[in-house]
Amino acid sequence: MSTSIYAHHIVYKITNLITNKIYVGLHSTDDLDDGYMGSGVNIKQSISKYGKENFTKEIVEVFPDREQAKELERNIVTEEFITRQDTYNASLGGGGGLLRELNGMYGKTASKETRQKISESLKTTHPWRGKSHTEETRQKISENAFRFTSEEHPKSISVVINGTKYPSMRDASNKLGISRYNVKKIMEVF
């Protein structure tokens, strides 16, 4: 049994009342009515598109231990589940959302067949995928990326993740192999 600062670890299901698509996730909280509606990119985009009022959230089960919740999510959100057309989930369950990379899923990949199914599914649900930027846009992205990653960046701050101190978010991102967005979500600032 793991130690947690949260009282409840829930597996929940969100349903889009317009399309009937579902999202299953895991959330740790002290307040079962905190309004949390998932961290997946697909579900967030859909809530933004259709409005929060067009979604319902159902708590599937509440656990006192995060590991038990991860096990249930892992059993529900399988390769077969994420390739279905009626789900928003894009990755296997059991990793715990934003901390997936640090909780054992980092570096693991789905089978070739599953990756192909996911790719085909994303092409139909996200028509912007597969398109490329103009040369001018790529140049602007490159210039902005250089400015952001510069060692002289005045907003560089030290962060601590799981007891390890990193001199900057960029350094933590590079060493852990996760995005800066995820580093920001899990870091302790010093």
N, C-alpha and C positions, 0 to 999 in steps of 0.2 A: 504494500500500500504506500503510495507517495504522499508526501507532505504538501499541502497547498495553502495559499493564503485565502482562497475562496471557499465559501461554504457549499456551493452547488456547482456541479459539472453536468451540463445538460446536453442531450442530443435532441435536436429540434428539426422540424420540417416546415419549410415556408412554401406556400402554394400561391401561384399567380391566379387570381380569380377570373382573369380574362382568357388566358391561354391554357390554364391548368398545368403548366410546367411547375416542377417542384425543385427544391434545393434542400439537401440534408446537411446539417453542420453540427459542430460541437462548440460549446461556449461555457466558459467558467465565469461565475459571477456570485455576488452576495445578494443580488436582487433579481428574482425570477421575472419581474415585470420591468426590466431595465430598457426595453424597447429595441434591443439588439436584433438586427435583421440580416446578419451574415457578413462575411468579409470577402467572399468570392467575387471576382471581377464581373462574371456574367450576371449574378443575382443583383449586384449593385447597379449595373447598367439597366437592367430590366425595371428595378424599382424606380430609377430615375426616369425611365421612359413612360411607365404606366402609372406612377404615383403610389406611395406607400399604402394608401387607402384601398388599393386593389390587390392587396396581399394579406394572407392570414398566416399566423405563426402558431404551430402546435408543438408542445413539448412532448417528445416521444418518451423520454425517460430521464429521471434525475438521479445522479449518483453522488455519493460523498467523496469519491475518489476519481481523479482525472483519467487514470489508466483504464478504469472500467468503462468510462464514457468513450474513450478512444477505441476500445475493443468493439463496442456496439457500432460506432461510426464506421470502423473498418469492415465490419460484417455487412453493413448496409451499402456503403459507397464503394462498390467493387468495380472492376474493369467493365463488367457488363452494364452496371448502373450508369457509369459516366458516359458510355457510348449511346445510351438511349436518347431518342429525340425529345423526350418529355422531361429532361432534367437540365438544371443549370450547372451542376457540378462538373468541374474540368479536371480534377485530380482525385486520386484515391483517398479514401477516408482513413482516419486513425492517426494522422500526423498532427492534428490540432491547429489547422488554419495557418496563421502567419508564422508560427513556430515550427512548421513542418520540416524545414531544413535542419533544425536543431534537435528534433525529436525522432530521428531515425529514418525519415523518408528521403533525405538529401542523397543524391547520387544513384537512387534506384530508378529504373525506367520500366515503362509498360512494355508489353510484347509488341513486336513489329505489327501484328494484325490489329492490336488495340490502338496503336499510334495512328495507323492508317484510318481506322474508323473515326477516331477523334478528329483527325485532319479533315476528313470528308464532312463530318458534322459541323465543324467550325466554318467551313467554306459556305455552307448553306445558311448558317445562323449569323455569320459576320461577313457580309459581302465586301467589306473594305480589306479583308485579309488578302495577301498576295499582290497587292498593289505596291508600287515603288514611288519614292519621293523624287522630285525633280533635282537636278544637279544643284540648283540654287538653294533649295531646302536642305539638301544634305550638307552643303557648305555651312549654312547657318547653324545646323545641329552640331556640326563639328566644332565650330567656333565657341558656341555656348558650352559644350561639354568640356572643352579645354579650360575655359574660365572657371567652371564649377569645380574641376578636379585639381586646380592649381594649388600647390603647397602653400602659397601665400594667401590663400583664401581667408579673409578676416574672420569668418564665422566658424572656423575649424574648432571643434570642441572634443575633449576626451570623452569616451564612453566606456561603460562597463557592461558586459554581457556574460551572464553565468559566472560571475566572479573574475573574469579576465578583463583587464584594462587595455583599451586600444587608444592610440593617440588621436584618432579621428574616425568619423563615420566611414569615410572612404577606406581607411585601413581595415576597419572591422568588416566592411563589405567584402573587400578583397580576400582577407584571410579566412572568412567563414564561407565564402562562395555564395552569398545571398545579396539581394538588392539593397540599396541604401534605404528604400522605402521600408523594407522589413527590418533593417537595423534600427531605424527610427522608432518603429513600433515596439521593439523589445529592449531598447537600451535604457541604461540608467546614466544620467548626465552628471558630469563633475566639472 
